[in-house]
């Protein structure tokens, strides 16, 4: 979610710079701001997912960790954090709770003791399979085809890539 907010804020600045009357900036109405549309959509998706995730006993960030490990098991905490655009300090407690729930195992890397490797357990894999209902529900409720959702997703990722990390240019 923080990535969406960073994109939204960055894009808002661009939109504001383009909308001037004389020497003053005229704010765009909220409904015309991409940043607000992305934010509101992200919130709506989270509200759609929450009841299903609650029944599964996980949070949205834990769902993201499951998906990252489903793509490539045995990732380090740092790699998971980068994949999810989160800080390692945010991912570590998530992974610890998931370990306590029996969804993942954590172990120190043999190659580098500073690294903690995270693997899905059988229970984690089973839960990940159950998570397919989230995407199916999103498609169903959106009224869009998979091709339309895929195209929209691609465009949002292109925007994210164009904006970079979402950090101000002088902080990069």
SVG drawing of the C-alpha trace seen along z (x, -y; Angstrom):
<svg xmlns="http://www.w3.org/2000/svg" viewBox="-19 -35 48 65">
<polyline fill="none" stroke="black" stroke-width="0.4" points="0.0,0.0 2.8,-2.5 4.0,-2.1 0.6,-3.2 0.7,-6.2 4.2,-7.2 3.0,-6.9 -0.1,-8.9 1.8,-11.7 4.4,-11.9 1.7,-12.0 -0.3,-14.6 2.8,-16.9 3.0,-16.4 -0.7,-17.1 -0.5,-20.2 2.4,-21.6 0.4,-21.2 -2.7,-23.0 -1.9,-26.7 -3.9,-29.9 -1.6,-32.8 0.8,-32.7 -1.3,-30.5 -1.8,-26.7 -5.4,-25.5 -5.9,-22.1 -7.5,-19.4 -10.8,-18.1 -10.2,-14.8 -12.1,-12.8 -9.6,-14.0 -6.5,-13.0 -4.8,-9.7 -3.3,-9.7 -6.7,-9.7 -8.1,-7.1 -5.2,-4.8 -5.6,-5.4 -9.3,-4.8 -9.0,-1.7 -6.3,-0.3 -8.6,-0.9 -11.5,0.8 -9.4,3.8 -8.2,4.1 -11.8,3.9 -12.7,6.7 -9.9,8.9 -10.1,8.3 -13.0,10.6 -11.5,13.4 -8.1,12.9 -9.6,12.7 -11.2,16.1 -7.8,17.5 -6.2,15.9 -3.7,13.7 -3.2,10.0 -2.8,8.5 1.0,8.0 1.2,11.7 -0.7,12.6 1.9,10.7 4.8,12.6 3.0,15.9 2.8,14.9 6.5,13.8 7.5,17.1 5.2,18.9 7.1,17.4 10.5,18.3 10.8,20.2 13.8,19.8 14.1,16.0 16.0,13.9 14.0,11.4 15.8,8.6 14.8,10.0 11.2,10.4 11.3,6.7 12.6,5.5 10.1,7.6 7.2,6.1 8.6,2.6 8.8,2.7 11.5,2.3 13.2,5.3 12.2,4.1 8.5,4.4 8.9,7.8 10.8,9.4 7.8,9.3 5.4,10.5 7.6,13.5 8.0,14.2 4.2,14.2 3.9,16.5 6.4,18.8 4.5,19.0 1.4,19.8 3.3,22.7 3.2,21.1 6.9,20.6 10.2,21.6 13.1,19.3 16.8,20.3 20.1,18.6 21.8,18.8 24.7,21.2 26.5,18.9 25.9,15.7 24.9,15.9 23.5,12.4 20.8,13.5 17.6,15.2 16.2,17.6 12.4,18.0 10.6,21.1 7.0,22.0 5.8,25.0 3.2,27.5 0.6,25.5 1.8,22.3 1.6,23.8 -1.9,25.0 -3.0,21.6 -1.4,20.0 -3.5,22.2 -6.6,21.1 -5.7,17.5 -6.6,17.9 -10.1,16.9 -8.9,13.3 -8.0,12.8 -11.1,14.6 -13.3,12.4 -11.5,9.2 -12.1,10.2 -15.7,11.1 -16.5,7.9 -14.6,5.6 -16.7,6.5 -13.5,6.5 -12.1,9.3 -8.7,10.8 -7.2,9.2 -8.4,5.8 -7.1,6.4 -3.8,7.5 -3.5,4.4 -4.4,2.1 -1.9,3.9 0.8,3.5 0.1,-0.2 0.3,-0.7 3.6,1.1 4.9,-1.1 3.9,-4.1 5.7,-2.8 8.8,-2.1 8.7,-5.6 8.4,-7.2 11.2,-5.1 11.3,-4.4 8.9,-7.2 11.6,-9.1 12.1,-12.8 14.9,-13.4 17.1,-15.1 16.7,-12.2 17.6,-9.5"/>
</svg>
